[in-house]
Amino acid sequence: MKSSEVNFVNQQLMSRLAKVNGFLLDMDGTLYVGPNAMTGARAFISALKTASLPYLVFTNNSSRAKGVYRDRLGKLSMETRLEHVLTSGDASADYLANETTYRRVFVLGTEALKVACEGAGLTVCDAHEAPDCVLLGYDITLTYASLTDACLLVAKGLPYYATHADKTCIDPRGLLPDAGAIIAAIETTTGLKPTILGKPELSMLDAGLRKLKKSKDQLIIVGDQLDTDITMGAQHKVLSCLVLSGETSRKQLELSDVSPDIVVENIGELHALFQQTGRLMN
């Protein structure tokens, strides 16, 4: 690419950044990993607040309630209000309540996901209580008995949904099996796959847009996973930024068919790019 072409691309990018008026920020691997804040994360969140720019922190992790994420961010000096947290569990429960006629849900997930369903007006049922659909989440309380119940219900033909399909979850110990691993177990048994409701699907993006009261062309998605955060941007034509501080390495990026609009080492570098546009100076 000629230098003039590079400059044109850079000008286009800076022009798009200058128009951003809403932020969807992944958490694990983007703002923190375990007990540690990522480089530049605190300053970035502080700058968004100072500039009164609306943001949501969002995650495909449906195993925990919103309050857990609010409290974790608070302990890392990134205080965030509860209404600024969006989980795939909340988005999935809202989808089932508002976009389907199903009201009795067998939940293969944690208590947090069950509470999210009940909060959306759904009834959480055991397998023998005639549920009319199955919702799978990142179930860190999974047992063989509950997995068996889910397999039998799915095999009978009940509508089958999943909060997300992430294969792994980043942890200070390494990568842990996520909801995708449970989906694979059910598929091995039944041959069936769920309808996914979290990232990168439109249902999750729409939930974020409604909360932010923004349109897609005003938004930037920031995250560390190609197959969720960045794919969401690519599929739905939203500006995306990949941070290399989490699950994706530069080599994985080079081998991927998914192309983010922006690639930075950490969220602090994204902050610096915004500062070049004259924004987020604090």
DRENGU-382185 format. One record per residue: x, z, y of N, C-alpha, C, O in turn. Coordinates in steps of 0.1 Angstrom, whole numbers, plus 5000, padded with zeros to 4 digits. Layout:
BEGIN
XZYXZYXZYXZY...
//
This chain:
BEGIN
500850004988500050005000500950005012501850085013500649915022501449915034501150035043500150105042502150065052501950185060500750175069500050275072500450055074499250035082497950075074497050125080497950035061496850065052496750215050495650275050497850275048497950425046497350495058496550585057497750455070497350515082495750495084495150585088495250375080493850355081493050445071492050505075493650465059492950555049493050695055492050765054494150735060494250875066493250895078492651005079493150785086492150795097490750815092489950885098490450735082489050745076488850885070487750945073489850945063489651075058489551185068488651265068490351175079490251275089488951265097488351365101488451135098487151115104486051185096485051245101486051175083485051235074485151385075484151455075486451435075486551585076486051635089485451745089486151565099485651605112484151615113483551685121483451545104482051545103481451645093480251665093482251715086481851805076481151925082481651985092479951955078479152065084478552155073477552235076479052155061478652245050479652235039480252135036479852355033480852365023480352425010479652525010480552354998480352414985481652444979482452354976481952574977483252614973483152684959482452784957483852624950484052684936484752814938485452834948484652904929485353034929486553044920487653044925486353054907487453064897488352944898487952834896489652974901490652874902490752814916491752734919489752834925489752784938489952894949490852884957489152994948489353114957490153224951490753304958490053234938490753344931490953304916490253224911491853374910491953384895492153524891493053594895491153584883491253724880491253804892490353794901492153904894492153994905492953934917493054004927493353814917494253764927493653654935493053554929493653664948493153564957494153444957495353464956493653324958494553204959495153194972494553244982496253124973496953104986496053044996495452934994495853115008495053065019493553085018492853045027493153145007491653155005491053255016490053225021491653365018491153465027491053405041490053415048492053335046492153275059491053165060490453155071490853095049489852985050488453035052487652985060488053135044486753195045486553265058485553245064487553325063487553385077487353285087486553305097487953165086487853065096486453005096485952965106485852985084484552935083483553025090482652975097483753155088482853255095482953245110482053245117484253245114484553235129483853115135483353125146483953005128483352875133481952865131481252765135481252965124479852965121479452835113478452775115480352795104480152685095479552735082480052825076478352675078477652725066478452695053478952585052478452785044479152765031478352835020477752945022478552785008478152854996479352864987480152774986479452974980480352984969479552964956478453024954479952864948479152834936479952824924481152794924479352854913480052864900479152824889477952844889479752764879479052724867478952844857478252844847479652954860479653074852478353144853478053204863477553134843476153194843476153324836475053384834477353384833477353504825477153634834476853744829477353614847477253724856476253704867475953594871475753814873474753804884475553774897476753794898474753724907475253694920476053814926477053794933475453924924476054044931477454074926478354124933477754034913479154054908480153974916481254014919479753844919480653754926480753804941481853794946479653844946479753894960480754014961481554024970480654104951481454224951482954184949483854244955483154094940484554044937485153984949486354014952484453904956484953844968485253944979486253944986484354044980484554154989485754234987486554264996486054264974487254334971488554254974489654314976488454124975489554034978489554004993490253904997488754075001488754055015488153925019488553855029487253875011486453745014484953775014484253715006484553875022483253925022482253805024482353725033481253805014480253695014478953755011478753845002477953715018476553765017475953715004476353604999475053784998474453754985473753614985473853544975473153584996472453454997473353334998472953224998474653365000475653255000476353234986477353164985475753294976476353284962475253204954474153234954475753104947474853024938475553004925476652954924474853054914475353034901474552934893473352904897475052874883474352774875473152844868472152774865473252974866472053044860470953044870469753024866471153074882470053074892469552934894468252914894470352834895469952694897469152654884468152584886469552694872468752654860467452714860466452654856467352844863466052914863465152854873463952834870465652824885464752764895464352624890463152594893465152554884464752414879463652424869462652354870463852514859462752534849461452574855460352534851461552664865460352714871459652614880458352614880460352524886459852434896459652294892458952214897460452254882460452114878459952084864459851974859459552194856459052184843457752264842457452344851457052244831455852334828456252444818455352524814457452454814457852564805457952694812458552704822457352794805457352934811457853044802458153154806458053004789458453104779459853054774459852954767460853134777462253084775462953164765463053294767463553104755464553174747465853154753466353044755466553264757467753254765468953294755469053404750469853204753471053234746472153254757472853164761472153374762472953414773472953564776472453634768473653604786473853744790472553794797471653724800472553924799471453984806471253934820470153924825472353894827472353834840471453704840470653684849471653624830470853494829469353524827468553464832469153624818467753664816467053714828465953684831467853794836467253844849466953734858465953734865467853634859467653524868466453444864465653404872466153434851464953364846463753444850462753384855463753574848462653654851462353654866461253654871463453654874463353644889462653514893462053514904462753414886462153284889460753274884460053164885460253384877458853384873458653334858457553314854459853324851459753284837459653414828460053514832459153394816459053494806460153474796460253364789461053574794462153564784461653614771461153724770461753534760461153554747462253564736463353504737462053644727462853644714462353524706461353454709463153494696462853364688461553374681460953264679461053494677459753504670458553514680457453534675458853504693457753524703457253394709456753394720457353284701456853154705457353104719456553074728458653094720459253034733458852884733458652824723458852834745458552684746459752604750459652484752460852674753462152604755463352694752463152814751464452634752465752714749466652684761466852574765467252794767468252784777469552854773469552974770470552774772471852824768472752844780472752764790473452954780474452984791475753024785475953024773476653064794477953114790477753254785477653354792477653264772477153394765478353474760478853444749478853564768479953654763479453764754480253844750478153764752477653864743477153794730476453854722477553674728477053594716477353664703478353724700476253654694476353704680476053594671475353494675476353604658475953504649474453494648473853384646473753614649472353614648471653534659470753454657472153554671471553484683471853334682471053254686473053304678473453164677472553094666472052984668472253164655471453114645469953094650469352984647469453184657468153174663468053044672467152974671469053024680469052914689469152784681468352684684469952774671470052654663468652624656468252504656468052724651466752704644465652654654464952564650465652704666464652664676464952524681464052444682466252494683466552354687466252254676465752144679466552294664466252204653464752174651464452064646463952274655462452254654461952154665460852114665462852124675462452034685462052094699461552014707462352224701462052274714462952214724464152184722462452194736463252144747464452234749464352354749465552174751466852244750467652214763468052104766467952324770468752314783469952394782470052494775470952364791472152444792472452464807472352364815472952584811473252604825474452514829474552474841475352484820476552404822477252374809476852424799478152284810478852244798480352254798481052194791480852344807482352364808482852404795482352494788483952344791484552374778485352494778485452574768485952524790486852644791486552714804486052664813486952844804486852924816488252984819488953044810488752964831490153014834490153164835489153224840491253224830491453364829492953394830493753314826493253514836494753544836495453534822496653514822494653554812495253544798495453394793496253374784494753304800494753164796493353104796492453164803493052994790491752934790490852994778491353004767489653034782488753094772487652994769487352914777487053014757485852924754484652954763484253064765484152844768482952854777481752804771481652794758480752774778479452734773479552604764478852584755480452514768480652394761481052424746480652344737481752534743482052564730480852604722480752574710479952674728478652714722477752594720477152574709477752504730476952374728477552294716476752244708478852294715479452224703479052284690478852214680478952414689478552484677477052444673476852414662476252434683474852404680474752254677473952214668475552174684475452024680475952004666475451924659477052084662477552064648476452094638476352034628475652194641474552234632473352144632472752114622472952104644471652034646471751884649470851814647472951844654473151714659472551684673472451574677472151794680471451774692472251834704472951934703472051774716472751814728471651854738470551804738472051944747471051994757471051904770471951824772470051924778470051874792470851974800470552094800471851924807472752014815472152024829471651924835472152144834471552174847472552214858472252214870473752264854474752304864475652194868475252074866476752224874477652114878478052034866478352094856478151904867478051824880476751764882476651664890475651814876474351754877473651764891473951854898472751674893472051674906471251794909471151834920470751854898469951974899470752094906470252164914472052104903472852204909473252164924473152254932473452034926473751994940472552014949472652064960471351974944470151994951469852144955469452174966470152224945470052374948470952414960470452494968472152364960473052394971472652334984472752404994472152214984471752144996470552225002470452235014469652264993468452334998468852465005468352505016469752534999470252665005470952645018470852725027471752545018472552515031471752445041472152445053470652385037469852305046470652185052470552165065471352125044472252015048471951885039471351895029472451775044472351645036473751625030474751685033473751535020474951505013476151455021477251495019475851375032476851325040477451425050478451395057476951545050477451655058478351755050478951845056478451725037479051825028480351795023480751675022481151895019482351875011482251974999481852095001482651924987482752004975484252034973485051944972484552164971485952204968486052274955485352374953486852224946486952294933488252254925488952164930488352314914489652294906489352214893490352194885488152174890487852104878487451964880486451934888488051864873487651724875486351694869485551624875486051754857484751724850483551784856482451754851483651874865482551944871482451924886481651844891483351994893483351984908483551844913482851794921484651784908484951644914484051544909483751444916483651554896482651454891481351464899480651364901480951584903479751604911479851524924478951454927481051534930481151454942481151304940480551234947481851264929481951114926480551064922480150954927479751134914478451084909477451084920476550994920477551174930476451184940476951154954476251184964478151094955478651034968478751144978478251134989479451254974479751364983481251374984481951364974481751404996483251424998483751534989483051644989484851514982485351614973486851634975487551554979487151764972488551804973488951874961488351984957489951834954490551894942491651984946492651944953491652114942492752204944493452214930492852234920494752214931495552214919496052364915497052384908495252454921495552604918494852654906495052774903494052574900493252624888493552554876494652554871492452494870492552444856493152304856493652264845493252224866493652084866495152074871495452124882495952014863497351994866497451854873496551774871498551824879498751694885498851584874498351474876499351614863499451524852498051484847497751374844497251594845495851564841495051474851494351394847495351504864494751414874495151274872494351184874496451254870496951114869496351044857496250914857495951114846495451054834493951044835493350984826493251094845491851104846491250974853491850914861490050944849489250834855488550884867487950804875488451014869487751074881488751094892489851144891488351044904489251044916488651124927487551084933489251234930488851314942489151234955490051154955488451274965488751214979490051274984490851204991490251404981491351474987492051554975491251614967493351564975494051654965494951744973495751694981494851874971495751964977496252064967495652084956497352134969497852234960497052354960496852414949496452394971495552514972494652494984494852404992493752584986492752574996493352595010492852555020494552665010495252675023495652545029495652525041496052445020496352315025495152235030495252165040494052265024492752205029492452255043492052185052492652385045492552445058493452385068492952355080494652355065495552285074495052145078495252105089494452075068493951945071492751955081492751875091491952055080490852075089491452105103490952065113492452185103493152215116493652095123493652085136494051995116494551865122493451795129493651715137492151825125491051755131490551845143489651805150491251955146490852045157489852145153489252205162489652165140488552255135489252365127490352355122488452475126488952595118490352645122491252665114490552655135491852685141492152835139493352865139491252925136491553065135491753095120492053215117
//
